[in-house]
Amino acid sequence: MRGVKTKTKKKIITESNLVTAFSYLFIGVLSLIVLFPLMHVISKAFSAEWAINSGTVGIFPVDFQTSAIKSILVSNNFLSAFGNSLFVTIAGTVCTLALTALTAYPLSMRQLPYMKGFLLLFVFTMYFGGGIIPTYLLYHAYGILNTRSVLILPGLINVFHLLIIKNFYEDIPESIVESAKVDGAGNLTIFLKFIVPLSKPVYATIVVFTSVMLWNNYFDPMLYVNSPGLQTLPLYLRDMIMKAQDIQAKALLLTDVSAESITAAAIVASTVPILLVYPFMQRHFVKGMTIGSTKG
């Protein structure tokens, strides 16, 4: 009998090891599929013109050179677009997080009257919108067209993020809030001194979501911003790609650097900053997502 149990235990361990090995193999293959296009673009950014034109560039640079990156980093148009995207991302993320977190706090108090009705009003906006033309006319009436504000103000409260934060607040023990009220603390004091410090994981999650969304936002700047001085990085990259497809693009950029190399360098320079955000938030990111999204 003991021998049968031992064999069964060994069989379970063997099957577990196979599942683990297959999982790592599957994740590794997916990682390579995701990383290959990125490595190819990086290789183009640091490869010579003849290698790009001959199609010999793979995942490693050929005839390594930094002319394309240098030309991008000193380009006034790139620096202007980079600065605009950086301002919109930082200001939008800070304002959105502050306002969304503050709005989610009263919505997490189930004992307040008519709370389901107020929550329904927020959820309603997730499914129904006014459309592009009414939205454009509304922005025009408020005078925020062709300004950085039009890229920040309309998205100050993201309902999906609000629900994640609200669910996270509801998981905080009520005893903490009750003990603070007994000591005479008001709602604002409780929020700032107790709720905010305990909510760092979900805040980190919202910071990652919001910053990536604002940094990569292409549709709104294309519709509502016309001034070249307010151009963001996604629009700048679109112009670079269009120029790279032009036969005379090289003459418009530099005489000794491939247009494809310039485009790849611009993509790399605009991708690296947002990639640097995640490692600092990774410790809180998974916890914030799993806790804040499990309750309805």
Buried (B, 14 or more C-beta within 10 A) or exposed (E): EEEEEEEEEEEEEEEEEEEEEEEEEEEEEEEEEEEEEBBBBBBBBBBBBEBBEEEEBBBEBBEEBEBBBEBBBEBEBBEBBBEBBBBBBEBBBBBBBEBBBBBBBBBBBEEEEEBEEEBEEBEEEEEEEEEEEEBBEEBEEEEBBBBBBBBBBBBBBBBEBBBBBBBBBBBBEEEEBEEBEEEEBEBEEBBEEBBBEBBBBBBBBBBBBBBBBBBBBEEBBBBBBEEEEBBBBBBBBBBBBEBBEEEEBBEEBBEEBBBBBBBBBBBBBBBEBBEEBEEEBEEBBEBBBEBBBEEE
